[in-house]
Amino acid sequence: MYKVLLVDDEPMIREGLRSLIDWEEFGYQVVDTAANGREALEKHEQLRPDLMIIDIRMPGMDGLTLIGHLREVNANLHILILSGYADFDYAKKAIQYQIDGYLLKPVDEDELTGYLDRLRTVLAQEAEVNRRHSAMNEWNRERLIQVCLEGIATEEEAIQVREAARNAGLDWTDYDLLLVKLQAQEGLETGAFAYIKRRFVTNLEDTGRGIVFYAEPYIGLLLKEPLRTDHQRSKLYQEISDIAAERELAFTAVSGGAVADITELVRSYANAVRVMNMRFFYKEGQILHEDTPSIEQLLPDPDSDSEPFDLDTMSDKLYFALDIGNDKAACELVRESGGSMLQANYTEQEIKTGIVQLVTGAVGKLTLHRPELQERRHELSNGIIELYKPYSFQTLIESVEALLLRAMDGLDAGGTDKQIMKMIDLIQRNYQQPLKLETLADVLGYNSAYLGKLFKSTTGEYFNSYLDKVRIEKAKSFLEQGMKVYQVAEKVGYTNVDYFHSKFRKYVGESPSAYKKK
């Protein structure tokens, strides 16, 4: 609340002004009133109001004389003059004292509130300027840095900042601002942030290499020597890593780039924050900067002949890889899916959601068809929920791979013969799925033609013929149970009923309807 002192020799005017409006609604508080000039001077000294509303005509010390005395001791005080219509010309003489406005008696409520609205904006701006000036006058290095990070508004302020930097020993040739974000899966322990900051002070400030400061939610390092080479960045990264390891913390560090003037730190800070906000898309183990290539930029260009990314298709492939026990193929499918999302410009949240859907679909089918995994469903579900937590794409993919390896524990891949037997078992349990030899070949890492030959040498049947025979045998069982033909077709994996009719007649020698009537 801004403080107001009302000055008028008429009690009715003073109390009328006090009750004319709800002062607090406009951000003000009437702290007192004064009946004459001398009393007003005393109360100004005691209360230090932000605004005084003063009657121009008062016995003894009139309003103009009072304002003159006030200006001698408070050049920043805001003043509104009260005058009757007959005194208005006289009141205009107060213009030399930087008056904020004139109110004619009787005071109009709208006119008064209009002045109050405008003055509230001015007072807020002055308060911010005063706060900045106060911070600079303290010659506090950390606060000075904070002022620079907020941005320098005027050349006058820039001159003051440079002078303050000289007095604080910060008039360096160059500056580089580094932001460090500490990370812990379960949240930072109490005192961990302060501990790491103290360790940075020991390593940097005590050796004259820079200044350590708070830049919530980061720890800021103002470096005297900018990080211009990969070697410099690598060396400092290892130093930070050693300190973070003392509390078993992960971290991300970003350099905002070199600037030659302390007043330009806001630019370095803005660069660092922008890259920090995109940290998910960068490789770990390095100090990031605006020229660091993202993971997406490091990926090979997508094959023009490759099929568009489809989450459901990839989830099916992942399930097949898990069911067959091919951990290498499963991990490759996860990386391929993640890369496709990056190249499609998914956001961090979209990638995490997509990966969770991919894994949920695959693991869900795996536990459904593998009774031995039923007792681990809760563990696997919790693991999937944890996939929303990683801070980087790299950690997310590693977390998914670790989860899938736990899910596959005990589901050995085996040799070639065993792989074919697993394919047969998979067909028996998933005949209703849109199974293709090419899909399974991708999952197993074989050429589809070669896998087809292996399959025929083991079963005596081509893959598609074997799949059709399994489906038709299942269809016969469902027809015997009284199910309708179109229901059976859909249940065994044929989306077209006519195609189901032709396949059934080919292998059974009669139509599904005729078979059902027997």
C-alpha positions in Angstrom: 0.0 0.0 0.0 1.2 3.5 -0.8 0.9 6.0 2.1 -1.2 9.1 1.7 -1.3 12.3 3.9 -4.3 14.6 3.6 -3.7 18.3 4.4 -6.6 20.8 4.7 -7.7 23.3 7.3 -11.4 22.3 7.1 -12.2 19.1 9.1 -15.2 18.4 6.8 -12.9 18.4 3.7 -10.3 16.2 5.4 -12.9 13.6 6.5 -14.8 13.9 3.3 -11.7 13.0 1.3 -10.9 10.1 3.6 -14.4 8.5 3.1 -14.9 9.6 -0.6 -13.4 6.4 -2.0 -12.2 3.0 -0.8 -8.5 3.9 -0.9 -7.2 0.4 -0.3 -9.0 -0.8 -3.4 -6.7 1.5 -5.4 -3.6 0.5 -3.6 -3.4 3.3 -1.1 -3.8 3.9 2.7 -4.6 7.2 4.3 -2.1 7.2 7.1 -3.1 10.5 8.7 -4.4 14.1 8.1 -3.0 17.5 8.9 -4.9 20.8 9.6 -2.1 23.2 8.6 1.3 23.5 7.0 3.4 23.2 10.1 1.5 20.1 11.2 1.9 18.7 7.7 5.7 19.1 7.8 6.0 17.3 11.1 3.8 14.4 9.9 5.7 14.2 6.7 8.9 13.7 8.6 7.3 11.1 10.9 5.3 9.1 8.3 7.3 9.6 5.0 4.1 9.4 2.8 4.3 8.6 -0.9 1.5 11.1 -1.8 0.3 14.3 -0.1 -3.0 16.0 -1.1 -2.6 19.7 0.0 -5.1 22.6 0.1 -3.6 25.6 -1.6 -5.3 28.1 0.7 -4.7 27.6 4.5 -4.2 30.1 7.3 -0.6 30.6 8.5 1.6 28.6 6.1 -0.3 28.3 2.9 -0.1 25.3 0.5 2.5 26.9 -1.8 4.9 27.6 1.1 4.4 24.1 2.5 5.2 22.6 -0.9 8.3 24.7 -1.2 9.6 23.4 2.2 8.7 19.8 1.3 10.7 20.0 -1.9 13.7 21.0 0.0 13.7 17.7 1.9 11.9 15.3 -0.5 12.3 15.9 -4.2 10.5 12.6 -5.0 7.3 13.2 -3.0 4.1 13.1 -5.1 1.7 16.0 -4.6 -1.9 16.8 -5.6 -3.2 20.3 -5.0 -6.7 21.0 -3.7 -8.1 24.4 -4.7 -11.4 26.2 -5.1 -12.4 27.5 -8.5 -11.5 31.0 -7.6 -8.0 29.9 -6.5 -7.2 27.9 -9.5 -5.0 30.5 -11.2 -3.0 30.9 -8.0 -2.6 27.2 -7.7 -1.0 27.0 -11.1 2.0 28.8 -9.7 2.9 25.5 -8.0 3.9 24.1 -11.4 7.5 25.0 -10.5 7.4 22.4 -7.7 6.7 19.4 -10.0 3.1 19.0 -9.0 1.3 15.8 -10.1 -2.1 17.4 -10.6 -4.9 19.7 -9.4 -8.2 18.8 -7.8 -11.1 21.3 -7.8 -13.4 21.5 -4.8 -15.7 19.8 -4.4 -13.6 16.8 -5.4 -14.9 14.6 -8.1 -14.5 10.9 -7.3 -13.7 9.9 -10.9 -11.1 12.7 -11.2 -9.4 11.6 -8.0 -9.3 7.9 -8.9 -7.9 8.7 -12.3 -5.0 10.5 -10.7 -4.5 7.6 -8.2 -4.4 5.0 -11.0 -1.8 6.9 -12.9 0.3 7.6 -9.8 0.2 4.0 -8.8 2.0 3.0 -12.0 4.6 5.8 -11.5 5.2 4.8 -7.9 5.7 1.1 -8.9 8.2 2.1 -11.5 10.1 4.3 -9.0 10.1 1.5 -6.5 11.8 -0.8 -9.0 14.4 1.8 -9.9 15.1 2.4 -6.2 15.5 -1.3 -5.6 18.0 -1.6 -8.4 19.9 1.5 -7.3 20.0 0.2 -3.7 21.3 -3.2 -4.9 24.1 -1.5 -6.9 25.1 0.8 -4.0 25.6 -2.2 -1.8 28.5 -3.3 -4.0 27.4 -6.8 -3.4 28.8 -9.0 -6.2 26.1 -11.6 -6.2 23.3 -9.0 -6.2 25.2 -7.0 -8.9 25.1 -10.1 -11.1 21.4 -10.6 -10.4 20.8 -7.0 -11.5 22.7 -7.7 -14.8 20.7 -10.9 -15.4 17.5 -8.9 -15.1 18.7 -6.5 -17.9 20.1 -3.0 -17.9 17.3 -0.5 -18.8 19.2 2.8 -19.4 22.7 4.0 -20.3 22.8 5.7 -16.9 22.2 2.4 -15.2 24.9 0.7 -17.4 27.4 3.3 -16.3 26.5 2.7 -12.6 26.8 -1.1 -13.1 30.2 -0.8 -14.7 31.4 1.4 -11.8 30.0 -1.1 -9.3 31.8 -3.9 -11.2 35.1 -2.0 -10.9 34.6 -1.5 -7.2 33.6 -5.2 -6.7 36.6 -6.5 -8.7 34.4 -7.7 -11.6 35.8 -5.5 -14.3 37.1 -8.4 -16.4 38.1 -8.6 -20.0 35.4 -11.3 -20.8 32.6 -13.1 -19.0 31.0 -16.5 -19.5 27.9 -17.5 -17.6 27.3 -21.1 -16.7 24.1 -22.6 -15.3 24.1 -25.9 -13.4 20.9 -27.7 -12.7 21.1 -30.4 -10.0 18.9 -33.4 -10.5 17.8 -36.3 -8.3 15.1 -38.8 -9.1 13.5 -38.5 -5.7 14.2 -34.8 -5.2 17.2 -33.0 -3.7 18.0 -33.8 -0.1 17.8 -30.9 2.4 21.0 -29.0 2.2 22.3 -30.6 -1.0 21.9 -27.4 -3.0 23.8 -25.3 -0.5 26.5 -27.9 -0.1 27.2 -28.1 -3.8 27.3 -24.2 -4.0 29.9 -24.1 -1.2 32.0 -26.7 -3.0 31.8 -24.6 -6.2 32.9 -21.6 -4.2 36.0 -23.5 -3.0 36.9 -24.6 -6.5 36.2 -21.4 -8.4 36.1 -18.3 -6.1 38.9 -19.3 -3.9 41.1 -19.9 -6.9 40.2 -16.6 -8.6 38.5 -18.3 -11.6 35.0 -16.9 -11.1 32.0 -16.1 -9.0 29.3 -18.5 -7.7 25.8 -17.2 -7.2 22.2 -18.4 -6.9 20.0 -18.2 -10.0 17.0 -20.3 -8.8 16.4 -23.0 -9.8 20.1 -23.1 -10.9 23.5 -22.5 -9.4 25.2 -19.9 -11.5 29.0 -19.7 -12.3 30.3 -16.5 -13.7 33.6 -17.5 -15.3 36.5 -15.1 -15.8 37.9 -17.1 -18.7 35.2 -18.1 -21.2 34.8 -21.7 -22.4 35.9 -21.4 -26.0 37.2 -25.0 -26.7 35.9 -28.5 -26.2 38.9 -29.2 -24.0 38.0 -26.4 -21.6 34.4 -27.5 -21.4 35.4 -31.1 -20.9 37.8 -30.2 -18.1 35.2 -28.1 -16.2 32.5 -30.8 -16.8 34.7 -33.3 -15.0 35.3 -30.9 -12.2 31.5 -30.4 -11.7 30.8 -34.1 -12.0 33.3 -34.9 -9.2 31.6 -32.4 -6.9 28.0 -33.6 -7.8 29.1 -37.2 -7.2 29.8 -36.4 -3.6 26.1 -36.2 -3.1 25.3 -38.8 -5.8 23.5 -36.1 -7.9 23.0 -35.9 -11.7 23.3 -32.5 -13.3 23.0 -30.5 -16.5 25.5 -27.7 -17.2 25.0 -25.0 -19.9 27.3 -22.3 -21.0 25.6 -19.1 -22.3 28.7 -18.0 -24.2 31.2 -15.2 -23.9 30.4 -11.5 -23.6 32.8 -8.6 -23.3 30.8 -6.3 -21.0 29.2 -7.2 -17.7 26.0 -5.3 -18.8 25.6 -7.9 -21.6 25.3 -10.8 -19.1 21.6 -10.9 -19.7 22.3 -12.2 -23.3 24.6 -15.0 -22.0 22.0 -15.9 -19.4 19.1 -16.0 -21.9 21.2 -18.3 -24.2 21.9 -20.6 -21.2 18.3 -20.8 -20.1 17.1 -21.5 -23.7 19.5 -24.4 -24.1 18.7 -25.6 -20.5 15.0 -25.8 -21.3 15.9 -28.1 -24.3 18.3 -30.3 -22.3 16.2 -33.4 -22.9 17.3 -33.4 -26.5 21.0 -33.4 -26.0 23.5 -36.1 -25.2 24.7 -36.2 -21.6 28.2 -36.1 -20.3 29.1 -32.6 -21.7 28.7 -28.9 -21.0 26.0 -27.8 -23.4 26.1 -24.5 -25.4 24.1 -22.9 -28.2 26.2 -24.7 -30.9 25.9 -28.2 -29.3 24.2 -30.5 -31.8 21.0 -32.1 -30.6 20.5 -35.9 -30.7 18.2 -35.4 -33.6 20.9 -33.6 -35.6 23.3 -36.6 -34.9 20.9 -39.1 -36.3 21.3 -40.4 -39.9 18.9 -39.0 -42.4 15.8 -41.3 -42.6 15.7 -43.8 -45.4 13.4 -42.5 -48.2 12.1 -46.1 -48.8 11.3 -46.7 -45.1 7.7 -46.9 -44.0 6.3 -44.0 -42.0 6.5 -44.4 -38.2 3.5 -46.1 -36.8 3.3 -46.6 -33.0 1.0 -49.6 -33.1 3.1 -51.4 -35.7 6.3 -50.8 -33.6 4.5 -51.9 -30.5 3.6 -55.2 -32.2 7.2 -55.7 -33.4 8.5 -55.0 -29.9 6.1 -57.5 -28.5 7.3 -60.2 -31.0 10.9 -59.4 -30.1 10.2 -59.8 -26.4 8.2 -62.9 -26.8 10.8 -64.6 -29.0 13.5 -63.5 -26.4 15.6 -61.3 -28.8 16.9 -58.6 -26.5 19.1 -57.0 -29.2 16.1 -56.6 -31.5 13.9 -55.2 -28.7 16.5 -52.5 -27.8 17.0 -51.7 -31.5 13.2 -51.2 -31.9 13.1 -48.9 -28.9 16.0 -46.8 -30.3 14.4 -46.7 -33.8 11.1 -45.6 -32.3 12.7 -42.8 -30.3 14.7 -41.7 -33.3 11.5 -41.5 -35.4 9.8 -39.4 -32.8 12.8 -37.0 -32.7 12.8 -36.7 -36.5 9.1 -36.0 -36.4 9.8 -33.1 -34.0 7.9 -34.6 -31.0 8.1 -32.5 -27.8 9.7 -34.0 -24.7 6.3 -34.9 -23.3 5.1 -36.4 -26.6 8.2 -38.6 -26.8 7.7 -39.8 -23.2 4.0 -40.5 -23.8 4.8 -42.3 -27.1 7.5 -44.4 -25.5 5.2 -45.3 -22.6 2.4 -46.3 -25.0 4.9 -48.4 -27.0 6.2 -50.3 -24.0 2.8 -50.6 -22.3 1.3 -52.3 -25.4 4.2 -54.7 -25.9 4.7 -55.6 -22.2 0.9 -55.9 -21.8 0.7 -58.5 -24.5 3.8 -60.3 -23.2 2.4 -60.7 -19.7 -1.0 -61.8 -21.2 0.6 -64.6 -23.1 3.3 -65.5 -20.7 1.8 -66.8 -17.4 5.2 -66.9 -15.7 5.3 -63.0 -15.9 1.9 -62.5 -14.2 3.4 -62.2 -10.7 5.7 -59.5 -12.0 3.0 -57.3 -13.6 3.0 -54.8 -10.7 6.8 -54.4 -10.9 6.7 -53.9 -14.6 3.8 -51.4 -14.4 5.8 -49.3 -11.8 8.8 -49.4 -14.1 6.7 -48.0 -17.0 5.4 -45.2 -14.8 9.0 -44.3 -14.0 9.6 -43.6 -17.7 8.1 -40.1 -17.3 11.0 -39.1 -15.0 14.2 -39.1 -17.1 15.8 -35.7 -17.7 17.2 -36.6 -21.1 16.3 -38.6 -24.2 19.5 -40.7 -23.7 18.5 -41.7 -20.1 14.9 -42.4 -21.2 16.0 -44.9 -23.8 18.5 -46.5 -21.4 15.7 -46.8 -18.8 13.4 -48.5 -21.4 16.1 -51.0 -22.4 16.8 -51.8 -18.7 13.0 -52.4 -18.1 12.7 -54.6 -21.2 15.7 -56.7 -20.2 14.1 -57.2 -16.8 10.8 -58.3 -18.5 12.8 -60.7 -20.7 14.7 -62.2 -17.8 14.4 -66.0 -18.2 13.1 -65.8 -21.8 16.3 -66.8 -23.6 16.7 -66.3 -27.3 18.5 -69.6 -27.9 20.1 -70.7 -31.3 18.6 -70.7 -34.8 16.5 -73.8 -34.3 15.2 -72.5 -31.0 14.3 -69.2 -32.8 12.1 -71.1 -35.3 10.4 -73.1 -32.5 9.7 -69.8 -30.8 8.2 -68.5 -34.1 5.9 -71.5 -34.2 4.9 -71.0 -30.6 4.3 -67.3 -31.3 2.0 -68.2 -34.2 0.1 -70.6 -32.1 -0.6 -67.9 -29.5 -1.0 -64.9 -31.8 -2.6 -66.3 -34.9 -5.3 -63.6 -34.7 -2.6 -60.9 -35.1 -1.6 -59.5 -38.5 1.5 -61.6 -38.6 4.0 -61.2 -41.5 7.2 -62.9 -42.2 8.9 -59.6 -43.0 7.9 -58.3 -39.5 9.4 -61.3 -37.7 12.5 -61.1 -39.9 13.0 -57.5 -38.8 12.6 -58.6 -35.2 15.0 -61.5 -35.5 17.5 -59.7 -37.6 17.3 -62.0 -40.6 16.7 -61.4 -44.3 13.0 -62.4 -44.8 13.8 -64.8 -47.7 16.5 -66.6 -45.6 14.1 -66.8 -42.6 11.4 -68.2 -44.8 13.8 -71.0 -46.0 14.7 -71.8 -42.4 11.1 -71.9 -41.4 10.2 -74.3 -44.3 13.2 -76.6 -43.6 12.0 -76.9 -40.0 8.2 -77.2 -40.5 7.9 -78.4 -44.1 5.6 -75.5 -44.7 5.9 -72.0 -46.1 5.3 -69.4 -43.4 2.0 -68.1 -44.8 0.7 -71.6 -45.4 1.5 -72.6 -41.9 -0.2 -69.5 -40.5 -3.3 -70.2 -42.6 -3.5 -73.8 -41.4 -3.2 -72.8 -37.8 -6.0 -70.2 -38.3 -8.3 -72.7 -40.1 -7.9 -75.3 -37.3 -8.8 -72.6 -34.8 -11.7 -71.6 -37.0 -13.1 -75.1 -37.1 -13.1 -75.2 -33.3 -15.0 -71.9 -33.0 -17.6 -73.1 -35.6 -18.1 -76.2 -33.7 -18.9 -74.0 -30.7 -21.7 -72.4 -32.6 -20.1 -69.0 -33.5 -21.3 -67.2 -36.6 -19.0 -67.3 -39.7 -18.2 -63.6 -39.8 -17.4 -63.7 -36.0 -15.0 -66.6 -36.6 -13.3 -64.9 -39.5 -12.5 -61.9 -37.4 -11.5 -63.9 -34.4 -8.9 -65.9 -36.3 -7.3 -62.9 -38.1 -9.2 -62.5 -41.4 -10.7 -59.1 -41.9 -12.4 -60.1 -45.1 -15.1 -62.8 -44.8 -14.9 -63.8 -48.5 -11.2 -64.3 -48.2 -11.8 -66.4 -45.1 -14.4 -68.5 -47.1 -11.8 -69.2 -49.9 -9.1 -70.2 -47.4 -11.4 -72.4 -45.4 -12.7 -74.2 -48.6 -9.0 -74.6 -49.8 -7.9 -76.4 -46.6 -11.1 -78.1 -45.5 -12.8 -78.9 -48.8 -16.1 -77.2 -48.0 -17.5 -73.8 -46.9 -17.5 -72.7 -43.2 -21.4 -72.8 -43.3 -21.4 -76.4 -44.5 -18.9 -77.4 -42.0 -20.9 -75.8 -39.2 -24.1 -77.8 -40.2 -22.4 -81.1 -39.7 
